[in-house]
């Protein structure tokens, strides 16, 4: 008798996201790839997928370099993956844009590659934008094998904002062949371990919310298969994501999921108190930074997850470093009643099995 499979693999992606969703059973397993991390992460993604990789879907959530560059390098290299579909909002999908290449999209690398390879592109949305409407239930699409994907971000306004800033955002994302891609951030020296972490104080700190145009255009997805669910939030703005959740479950109601991949690598600008109150999960995933770079996750974001949740829950980190290991402190775990999860020692993915007990 076949056993159901539903797993989320959070790959080491530098400062970015590279997520592989597996679903099906132990006889036939299908895969989705959501983002590819920074350019140098492409090798790890390729190694994980293997030489004969096939993807039901490739999602490029938005055009930030730490999400798109690895995916682009992976596609431009010879060999895998071969996506059955691509979901990606390019210039031609933004409101009031013309279909043909124009302006800063001329020569834009991902658009060019998708067109040249003939990948089915946003075909599940009639070749239009992957987005939620102003009202009504968010769009849900079913892929081969039965997985259901519900779009919770972006909306029309966020794509309008992106259209007005497309040229500089494309350049910042490394997609303009005439402009060198931005360098990856250097290691941050002098990491210091904080002592006596005060969860209540950190969680209560008031911090500005993310307003960056590219992050606002993030494709955020709720994946459901075999009565289990995983919310993949990309770098979504919290208010945009909450609007999608309101349209899905009702204004002010809680969305229950098994796994919540938190937005923007655990940034305090995106992991707000309201967001973690409104999404209740068993596992909270921080896809953050490799060793030597201390930008994310922010202590305030981790503390907000701990303070706003209760019961059996796990904080899962895709890197072992000083910024993440401090949350494995026994006194913190005992006081606040959570557990932690890390990838195996050495470079490798954090793998979360959602299928156990199905």
BELVEN-V606065 format. One line per field, one symbol per residue. ss: DSSP state (h for helix, s for strand, l for the rest). phi: phi as a letter, one per 20 degrees, with the letter a starting at -180 (. if undefined). A space follows every 10 residues. Layout:
ss = ???
phi = ???
//
This chain:
ss = lllsssssss llllllllss ssssslllss ssssllllhh hhhhhhhhhl lllsslsssl llllhhhhhh hhhhhhllll lssllsslll hhhlllllll llhhhlllhh hhhhhhhlll slhhhlllll llllllllls sslllllsss sssllhhhhh hhhhlhhhhh hhllllllll llllllllll llllllllhh hhhhllllll llhhhhllls sssssllsss sslllllhhh hhhhhhhhhl llllssllss slhhhhllll llhhhhhhss llssssllll llllllllhh hhhhhhhhll lllsssslll lhhhhhhhlh hhhhhhllss ssllllllls ssslllll
phi = .fdfcbcddd efcmeddbdd ddbpbfecdd cdddmcmfgf fgfffffffn fdfccfbddd faefgedeff ffffffffnf edefbcdaee gfefgmeeff fblfefngff ggffffemfg clffclmefe aeefbnfffc cdegnofddd edaedgffff ffgfdggffg ffemdegecf ffffgfgeem gcefdmgdff fffegecfef cfffffeged cdecblmdbb edeldgffff fffffgfedo gmeeeececc efflmnfffc eefffffecd cecdddecdf gncdfcffgf fffffffecb mfbcedcece bffeffeegf fffffdmcdc bcfggnfafe ddeeegnf
//
